[in-house]
Amino acid sequence: MHSDTGELYRRFAEREARGNSAIYQELAERVAGDGELRAPVDDLPAAKRQPNLLFGAVRYLGGPVTEGYPTFRAWVSAHWDEISATMLARRTQTNEAGRCATLLPLLAALPGPLALIEVGASAGLFPHPDRYRYRYVTEAAGPVAPVAEFGAEAGSVTLECTVSGPVPLPPVLRERLPEVVWRAGIDLNPLDVRAEDDVRRLEALVWPEQTHRLDRLRGAVRIARAEPPELVRGDLNAAVRELVARVPAGATPVVFHSAVLAYLPPAEREEFAATMRDLPGHWISNEAILVLPAAERRLPRPAPARSGLFTLALDERPVAFTGPHGQLLDWFGESGA
């Protein structure tokens, strides 16, 4: 039995679910302490034991996650063959368009027009930052107060993000978003936004209380269906070189990813980092704090303990802490403080 599976679920409960999903926090805590239920999870390959995969598979198959742990446990035990087959066939492919709100300040500072290449693109909902409306707010003085709102017409998909620190939101953004002339993505198993079953997979990965994320996902699917990016199936190191080489003349290549490299072994992460250092253009990473050591070493201050925050970095230079679903952007000051 793999003793690290229980710790994996405890970390998920404490660092990711706490404050975001009371339902998943409880389920993860209970699974972590339930050796009998955890035993078949232990038999899966390490990459397939992820809490999001288990909970997403149960939801995809129509199982209960909101009726309490005893009901969840009984259903998982009775349907384990179907659940395990689903987990083995799938990957964690959360396609969270809300993260565009944390990337936009960096994209706006780069010379355009832009050619966007997403690593770990899933269904390709992320390379459309110019198709959303943005609402940045602050809670620094008490109640939520708007800082800026701009982008696509009112009524479009609106991405709201709580900001702190000197976030660069230049006035030009109120007139126009960064120009994107080419969109592409890489994934080991690309999903098709035109396929209803693939969309169901994405919906099953949205945490149960977060109905705003489900609404946002469905809106992002409509946008991607109208303007689908080119998605390439393959290994990220080889494919990213090929796509960067195909960027249209005059466009700035921007390779970006969010919550992707954590699923790779450390040696493969370093191989990818070496690849990116060798390519033209820019590299935007949005990953858990320990995932990219070069960015972690340059952090101007530690993240709050057990916060579950990500580090946003441009070419391995950290610029902010971010919420994992794009809900928060804590920009570092001029001095890095």
Secondary structure, DSSP 8 states (H G I E B T S, - for coil): --THHHHHHHHIIIIIITTT-HHHHHHHHHHHT-HHHHHHHHTS-GGG--HHHHHHHHHHTT--SSS-HHHHHHHHHHTHHHHHHHHHH-------GGGHHHHHHHHHHS-SSEEEEEES-TTT-SS-GGGSEEEEEE-TTSS-EEEEEEES-TTS-EEEEEEES-----GGGGT----EEEEEEEESS---TT-HHHHHHHHHTS-TT-HHHHHHHHHHHHHHHHS--EEEES-HHHHHHHHHHTS-TT-EEEEEEES-GGGS-HHHHHHHHHHHHHSSSEEEEEEETTT-HHHHHT-SS---TT---EEEEETTEEEEEE-TTS-EEEE--TT--
